[in-house]
Amino acid sequence: MEKPRLSVVVCSIGAPSLGAAVSSIARSVSRAGVPGEILVVWQGSGAAPDFDGQVEVLDSAPAGLSRARNRGLSQARGEIVAFVDEDEEVDPGWAAGVVAAFEREPAPDAVFGPVAPLDERGLPYCHYEGGGEHVVFEGRSTPPWIVGTGGNMAFRREVLSAARGFDVRFGLGGPARSAEESDVVMRFLRDGRRIAWSPEMPVYHPTKNEAEHLESRAPYGFGMGSVLRRHRAVTHVVRYLVAIAHSFWTGVRTRDARRRREARATLRSFLAGLLTPLR
């Protein structure tokens, strides 16, 4: 049976790591033996790099990550469209893992995968220790933050297009600052869609130092508060507050000052997002 075509969208503001990201994707797609394309949505200053014909470059106004992702979605030709960040590198088996995840039963409409450390210099971008089992999420009671992260996600193109893609109020550069993937997750689950998490499609993200990790808590917390406010998800609000409290208490119990600072920063930004109307 013919493999589905895979479109991979990379949104770029011109980071030096873009070339390595594109090269890793090209190698992975070639190794998987699936028909594929790479779309770079360029929001950088000046001209986009030359990728020797490997990539289709799409210009987009510098108006936020969600708008750029929607631009890539609108031009994608594959039955599956995946999104990878420009500062990541995909595993050699990533493309094969993406396609395999959509071929499993029960068939998912979206798949998220792990984000592991690219280096050993600092703190991981996400908590992932390798391994794990394929998980299927269904139902609106699922908290969006346990499903996955926007740095490694793929969708059935026709389903994401029918859902009108990403809400431009969310994501980097939008008023909500982040959580565009969490908004899509909540909409999919609300509409009866099925989402999977697969350990077979890892990507690698640079680690952060302590200051960078602490700084990242503000946009993540604000975005999550905005998402839960938009969807009026009172139960999820309580669960997220409990998760923050648990993280803070763990920091107290283990005398981990960094963890306590991050929990306080997340709480402040989460409450701000929860209380700020989105426009």
C-alpha positions as CSV (number, residue, x, y, z in Angstrom):
1,M,0.0,0.0,0.0
2,E,1.3,3.5,-0.9
3,K,2.6,5.5,2.0
4,P,0.8,8.9,2.6
5,R,2.6,12.0,1.6
6,L,4.2,13.9,4.5
7,S,4.5,17.7,4.5
8,V,6.8,19.2,7.2
9,V,6.4,22.8,8.1
10,V,9.2,24.8,9.7
11,C,8.5,28.4,10.7
12,S,11.5,30.6,10.9
13,I,12.5,34.0,12.1
14,G,16.0,33.4,10.8
15,A,17.7,31.4,13.6
16,P,21.2,30.0,12.7
17,S,19.9,26.5,13.6
18,L,17.5,26.5,10.7
19,G,19.9,24.8,8.3
20,A,20.5,21.9,10.7
21,A,16.8,21.5,11.3
22,V,16.0,21.3,7.6
23,S,18.9,18.9,6.9
24,S,17.8,16.5,9.7
25,I,14.2,16.5,8.4
26,A,15.4,15.8,4.8
27,R,17.5,12.9,5.9
28,S,14.7,11.4,8.0
29,V,12.2,11.7,5.2
30,S,14.6,10.1,2.7
31,R,15.4,7.3,5.1
32,A,11.7,6.6,5.7
33,G,11.1,6.2,2.0
34,V,7.9,8.2,2.1
35,P,6.9,10.9,-0.4
36,G,7.5,14.2,1.4
37,E,8.1,17.9,1.2
38,I,9.6,20.5,3.5
39,L,8.0,24.0,3.7
40,V,9.9,26.8,5.4
41,V,7.7,29.7,6.3
42,W,10.1,32.6,6.4
43,Q,9.5,35.5,8.8
44,G,13.1,36.6,9.1
45,S,14.6,39.9,8.0
46,G,16.2,39.8,4.5
47,A,16.2,36.9,2.1
48,A,15.7,33.3,3.2
49,P,18.6,31.0,2.9
50,D,19.2,28.9,-0.2
51,F,18.3,25.3,0.4
52,D,19.5,23.9,-3.0
53,G,16.0,23.0,-4.1
54,Q,15.3,20.8,-1.0
55,V,12.8,23.2,0.4
56,E,9.8,25.3,-0.7
57,V,10.1,28.8,1.0
58,L,6.9,30.6,1.8
59,D,7.1,34.3,2.8
60,S,4.9,35.4,5.7
61,A,4.5,38.7,7.5
62,P,6.2,38.7,11.0
63,A,2.8,38.5,12.7
64,G,3.2,35.5,15.0
65,L,3.8,31.8,15.0
66,S,0.2,30.7,14.5
67,R,-0.1,32.8,11.4
68,A,3.1,31.3,10.0
69,R,1.9,27.8,10.7
70,N,-1.4,28.5,9.0
71,R,0.5,29.7,6.0
72,G,2.4,26.4,5.8
73,L,-0.8,24.5,6.3
74,S,-2.5,26.3,3.4
75,Q,0.3,25.3,1.0
76,A,0.9,21.8,2.2
77,R,0.1,19.0,-0.2
78,G,0.6,16.0,2.0
79,E,-2.2,14.0,3.7
80,I,-0.2,14.4,6.9
81,V,1.3,17.8,7.9
82,A,3.8,17.9,10.6
83,F,5.3,20.9,12.5
84,V,8.9,21.1,13.8
85,D,10.6,24.2,15.4
86,E,13.6,25.7,13.7
87,D,15.9,25.2,16.7
88,E,15.2,21.4,16.8
89,E,16.6,18.4,15.0
90,V,14.6,15.4,14.2
91,D,15.6,11.8,14.9
92,P,16.7,9.7,11.8
93,G,13.6,7.6,12.4
94,W,11.2,10.5,13.0
95,A,9.5,10.6,9.7
96,A,8.9,6.9,9.7
97,G,7.5,7.2,13.2
98,V,5.1,9.9,12.2
99,V,3.7,7.9,9.3
100,A,3.5,4.7,11.4
101,A,1.6,6.5,14.2
102,F,-1.2,7.5,11.7
103,E,-1.4,3.9,10.4
104,R,-2.1,2.5,13.9
105,E,-5.6,1.6,15.1
106,P,-7.6,3.3,16.4
107,A,-6.6,5.8,13.7
108,P,-5.7,9.2,15.2
109,D,-6.5,12.7,13.7
110,A,-3.3,14.2,15.3
111,V,-0.1,12.8,16.8
112,F,2.4,14.3,19.2
113,G,5.8,13.0,20.0
114,P,8.6,13.5,22.6
115,V,11.1,16.4,22.7
116,A,14.4,15.2,24.1
117,P,17.5,17.2,24.9
118,L,19.8,18.0,22.0
119,D,22.8,18.6,24.3
120,E,23.8,18.2,27.9
121,R,24.7,21.8,28.8
122,G,21.6,22.7,30.8
123,L,18.0,21.9,31.7
124,P,15.7,20.0,29.3
125,Y,13.1,21.9,27.3
126,C,10.6,19.2,28.2
127,H,10.7,16.3,30.7
128,Y,11.4,13.2,28.7
129,E,13.6,10.2,29.7
130,G,13.1,8.0,26.7
131,G,10.9,5.1,26.0
132,G,7.2,5.1,26.8
133,E,4.2,3.6,25.2
134,H,1.8,4.7,22.5
135,V,-1.1,6.6,24.1
136,V,-4.5,7.6,22.7
137,F,-6.4,10.6,24.1
138,E,-10.1,11.0,23.7
139,G,-12.7,13.1,25.4
140,R,-12.8,16.7,26.6
141,S,-11.8,15.7,30.1
142,T,-8.2,15.3,29.0
143,P,-6.0,18.1,30.2
144,P,-4.2,19.6,27.1
145,W,-0.8,19.9,28.8
146,I,-0.4,16.1,29.1
147,V,-0.9,15.5,25.4
148,G,2.2,17.0,23.9
149,T,4.1,20.1,22.8
150,G,3.9,22.2,19.6
151,G,7.6,21.5,18.8
152,N,6.7,18.0,17.6
153,M,3.2,17.5,16.3
154,A,1.5,16.2,13.1
155,F,-2.1,16.3,11.9
156,R,-4.3,14.9,9.1
157,R,-4.2,17.9,6.9
158,E,-7.9,17.9,6.0
159,V,-8.9,17.7,9.6
160,L,-6.7,20.6,10.8
161,S,-7.8,22.6,7.8
162,A,-11.5,21.9,8.6
163,A,-10.8,23.2,12.1
164,R,-9.4,26.4,10.5
165,G,-5.9,25.7,11.7
166,F,-4.3,27.6,14.6
167,D,-6.0,30.5,16.4
168,V,-3.7,33.5,15.7
169,R,-4.4,34.9,19.2
170,F,-2.3,32.1,20.6
171,G,1.4,31.2,20.1
172,L,4.6,33.2,20.1
173,G,3.9,36.7,18.8
174,G,0.2,36.6,19.6
175,P,-1.5,38.2,22.6
176,A,-1.7,34.9,24.5
177,R,2.1,34.4,23.9
178,S,2.0,30.6,23.7
179,A,-0.3,27.5,23.9
180,E,-1.5,27.5,20.3
181,E,-1.2,23.7,20.3
182,S,-3.1,23.4,23.6
183,D,-6.0,25.3,22.0
184,V,-6.0,22.9,19.0
185,V,-5.9,19.9,21.4
186,M,-8.9,21.2,23.3
187,R,-10.9,21.9,20.1
188,F,-10.1,18.5,18.7
189,L,-11.1,16.6,21.8
190,R,-14.2,18.8,22.2
191,D,-15.2,17.8,18.7
192,G,-14.7,14.1,19.3
193,R,-11.3,13.8,17.5
194,R,-8.7,11.3,18.5
195,I,-5.1,12.3,19.4
196,A,-2.2,10.0,19.9
197,W,1.2,10.3,21.5
198,S,4.0,8.2,20.0
199,P,7.4,7.6,21.4
200,E,8.6,6.5,17.9
201,M,9.0,10.1,16.6
202,P,11.5,12.0,18.8
203,V,12.9,15.4,18.1
204,Y,15.8,17.1,19.9
205,H,15.7,20.6,21.4
206,P,18.6,22.6,22.9
207,T,18.7,22.7,26.7
208,K,18.2,25.9,28.6
209,N,20.2,27.5,31.4
210,E,18.4,28.3,34.7
211,A,17.6,31.9,33.8
212,E,16.2,30.9,30.4
213,H,14.1,28.1,31.9
214,L,12.7,30.5,34.5
215,E,12.0,33.1,31.9
216,S,10.0,30.6,29.8
217,R,7.5,30.0,32.6
218,A,5.8,33.4,32.0
219,P,4.6,32.9,28.4
220,Y,3.7,29.2,29.0
221,G,1.7,29.9,32.1
222,F,0.0,32.9,30.5
223,G,-0.9,31.0,27.4
224,M,-2.4,28.1,29.4
225,G,-4.5,30.5,31.4
226,S,-5.7,32.1,28.2
227,V,-6.6,28.7,26.7
228,L,-8.5,27.6,29.7
229,R,-10.3,30.9,30.0
230,R,-11.3,30.7,26.3
231,H,-12.7,27.2,26.7
232,R,-14.3,27.9,30.1
233,A,-12.6,24.8,31.4
234,V,-13.1,25.2,35.1
235,T,-12.1,21.6,36.0
236,H,-8.8,22.0,34.1
237,V,-8.1,25.3,35.9
238,V,-8.3,23.4,39.2
239,R,-6.1,20.6,37.9
240,Y,-3.5,23.1,36.7
241,L,-3.4,24.9,40.0
242,V,-3.0,21.6,41.8
243,A,-0.1,20.7,39.4
244,I,1.6,24.0,40.2
245,A,1.1,23.5,43.9
246,H,2.5,20.0,43.7
247,S,5.6,21.3,41.9
248,F,6.1,24.0,44.5
249,W,5.7,21.5,47.4
250,T,8.2,19.2,45.7
251,G,10.6,22.1,45.6
252,V,10.1,22.7,49.3
253,R,10.5,19.0,50.2
254,T,13.6,18.6,48.2
255,R,15.0,22.1,49.0
256,D,15.1,22.9,45.3
257,A,15.0,26.7,45.1
258,R,14.9,26.7,41.3
259,R,11.8,24.6,41.3
260,R,10.0,26.9,43.8
261,R,10.9,30.0,41.7
262,E,9.5,28.4,38.6
263,A,6.3,27.3,40.3
264,R,5.7,30.8,41.6
265,A,6.4,32.3,38.1
266,T,4.1,29.9,36.5
267,L,1.3,30.6,39.0
268,R,1.6,34.4,38.5
269,S,1.5,34.2,34.7
270,F,-1.3,31.5,34.7
271,L,-3.5,33.7,36.9
272,A,-2.8,36.7,34.6
273,G,-3.7,34.7,31.5
274,L,-6.8,33.4,33.2
275,L,-8.0,36.9,34.1
276,T,-7.1,38.8,30.9
277,P,-9.7,38.8,28.1
278,L,-8.3,37.8,24.7
279,R,-8.8,40.2,21.8
